[in-house]
Amino acid sequence: MSASQALLSVGAILLLMNITTSLNRSYVAAVGETMSHQIDIEAIQFGQAVSENLFSASRDYDNLTTLFGGYDDVTTPGKRFQFVTAFGDSLFATVELGSEKTLRYNITGRVANIEVFSKEDGQYIRRAQNIVTLNKR
């Protein structure tokens, strides 16, 4: 084998390594993006579950503040809802209950703002938000 053939072989191997590394890097980025989207989907579903709990509790409308009024601080474990995702990440939800007021169609009720957060690098990042209206049944 001559020197030019050896250099050609080495060049082909380096080119193949470069292509393989680029493909692997793209694959890892795609998997990371998919996991991020999955966490967003689970945050939306968690927010919906908290909304459904609020709707169920609205049968006891006069006690909504007692039942959900203390879940308004994402940084304090006793003042938030928590859910562990399929990937082992934790999601946290808070509920901010508004005061009673007249809503659409002259119905008296309250507005609840539900926010769902994840914690990354010590920071809470909002992943989803639901706004629901509650009225006496």
C-alpha positions in Angstrom: 0.0 0.0 0.0 1.4 3.3 -1.0 1.5 6.5 1.2 -1.3 8.1 -0.9 -3.6 5.1 -0.4 -2.9 5.2 3.4 -3.7 8.9 3.6 -6.9 8.3 1.6 -7.9 5.5 4.0 -7.2 7.7 7.0 -9.2 10.6 5.4 -12.1 8.3 4.8 -12.1 7.0 8.4 -12.0 10.6 9.7 -14.9 11.6 7.4 -16.9 8.6 8.7 -16.1 9.6 12.3 -17.3 13.1 11.7 -20.5 12.0 10.1 -21.2 9.5 12.9 -20.5 12.1 15.6 -22.9 14.6 13.9 -25.6 12.0 13.7 -25.2 11.1 17.3 -25.3 14.7 18.4 -28.5 15.2 16.4 -30.0 12.2 18.0 -29.2 13.3 21.5 -30.6 16.8 20.8 -33.8 15.3 19.5 -34.2 13.1 22.5 -33.7 16.1 24.8 -36.2 18.1 22.9 -38.7 15.2 23.1 -38.3 15.0 26.9 -38.8 18.7 27.2 -42.1 18.5 25.3 -43.2 15.5 27.3 -42.7 17.5 30.6 -44.8 20.4 29.1 -47.5 17.9 28.2 -47.5 16.4 31.7 -47.6 20.0 33.2 -50.7 20.7 31.2 -52.3 17.5 32.3 -51.3 18.2 35.9 -52.9 21.6 35.7 -56.1 20.0 34.3 -56.2 17.6 37.2 -55.9 20.5 39.7 -58.7 22.3 37.8 -60.9 19.2 38.1 -60.2 19.1 41.9 -61.3 22.7 42.1 -64.5 22.0 40.1 -65.3 19.1 42.4 -64.7 21.2 45.5 -66.9 23.9 44.2 -69.8 21.9 45.5 -68.6 23.2 48.8 -68.2 26.7 47.4 -68.2 28.6 50.7 -65.2 26.6 51.9 -63.0 27.1 48.7 -60.6 29.4 50.6 -60.2 26.9 53.4 -59.6 24.0 50.9 -57.4 25.7 48.3 -56.4 29.2 49.7 -53.1 28.0 51.2 -51.7 26.6 48.0 -50.2 29.8 46.7 -46.4 29.6 47.2 -44.4 27.4 44.8 -41.3 27.7 47.0 -42.9 26.3 50.2 -43.6 22.5 50.1 -46.7 22.8 52.3 -48.2 25.5 50.1 -48.1 23.8 46.7 -49.3 20.7 45.0 -46.6 18.3 43.7 -46.6 15.6 41.0 -43.8 13.3 39.9 -43.7 12.7 36.2 -42.9 9.4 34.4 -39.3 10.6 33.9 -38.9 11.3 37.7 -39.1 15.1 37.4 -41.2 17.0 39.9 -43.9 19.4 38.9 -45.4 21.9 41.3 -48.8 23.7 41.1 -50.1 26.7 42.9 -53.7 28.0 43.1 -54.5 31.7 43.4 -58.2 32.2 44.2 -59.7 35.5 43.3 -62.4 37.2 45.4 -66.0 36.7 44.7 -67.4 38.8 41.8 -70.0 38.9 39.1 -68.9 36.8 36.1 -70.5 36.5 32.7 -74.2 36.2 32.5 -74.6 37.8 35.9 -73.4 34.7 37.7 -71.6 35.2 41.0 -68.4 33.3 41.3 -64.6 33.2 41.7 -61.7 33.0 39.3 -58.8 30.6 40.1 -55.4 31.0 38.5 -53.5 27.6 38.4 -49.9 27.7 37.5 -47.6 24.6 37.1 -43.9 24.9 37.5 -40.8 22.7 37.2 -37.6 23.3 39.0 -34.4 23.5 37.0 -31.0 24.7 38.5 -32.7 26.0 41.6 -35.2 28.2 39.6 -38.9 27.6 39.2 -40.0 27.7 35.5 -43.7 28.1 34.7 -44.7 25.3 32.3 -48.5 25.7 32.2 -51.3 27.9 33.3 -55.1 27.3 33.7 -57.6 29.9 34.5 -61.0 28.5 35.7 -64.2 30.1 37.0 -66.0 28.6 39.9 -69.6 29.3 41.0 -72.1 27.9 43.5 -73.9 24.8 42.4 
